[in-house]
């Protein structure tokens, strides 16, 4: 098991970290501080992955302030670059990802005094009993998470992270903010989103690039509460 920790101030989801930072051993962690803009880490983790094999990865994001509803972690395949898994980090995350060295890890985290991204890496090259146990544990944990309910307050515009299970978003803002749904293919068919207007501004819920809402609509003004599902073809919704 490899334990790698990166320290950031902001993760913009756009800027790749191409050069390996200076790593030091700090309390059992292989740790590095990344100065300046950052948002995408290579799946090879700068050669820190055992043997360059595919590996199981647990990502934990620790911040000094609360995480926002628009913060996300995304695993991308490449080339060509396309999202394979996306979720919102929370203190209770128990999600494991299967990563190839050619993949990319994308992070979108609003500015914080300090952001620690902790990675637990387990190689699964060849026969690996521990890796098999971890994979089984990840499947069970993901099943439990997909049946759970979470909630968050959104105070401005943004792009929602993909979710599983039941997700409640309360919009509290005086502005007509545009809130964009995640890539539809990343949201399970049994996942449900409720999006509620609580401020004086009327938010607009919009589909991302290539996706549509029911009837081909690109967006929908939320005056009270809207319930959203991925029906496999488009975003199905009902307003109440």
Number of C-alpha atoms within 10 A of each C-alpha: 13 15 16 23 21 18 17 22 20 21 22 18 21 13 15 16 17 11 10 13 14 10 14 14 12 11 7 10 17 18 21 19 16 17 12 11 16 21 19 23 21 20 24 21 17 14 12 14 20 16 11 16 16 21 24 23 21 19 21 20 21 17 19 10 12 11 20 19 22 22 21 24 23 23 23 23 19 14 9 8 11 13 18 17 17 22 20 22 24 17 11 8 16 18 18 20 18 17 22 20 18 14 24 25 23 25 26 23 25 19 15 15 10 14 21 18 17 20 20 17 24 22 21 19 13 8 8 11 10 13 19 13 10 17 18 12 15 18 14 13 15 17 13 13 19 16 12 13 14 14 14 14 16 22 16 17 18 16 20 20 22 23 20 24 19 17 20 16 18 18 26 19 19 14 15 16 20 18 22 19 23 21 18 22 16 18 23 17 14 13 20 20 21 18 23 23 21 18 15 13 17 21 27 18 21 21 23 17 12 9 18 19 22 16 9 11 13 16 18 18 17 19 16 13 18 18 16 20 20 20 16 12 12 19 21 15 17 11 15 9
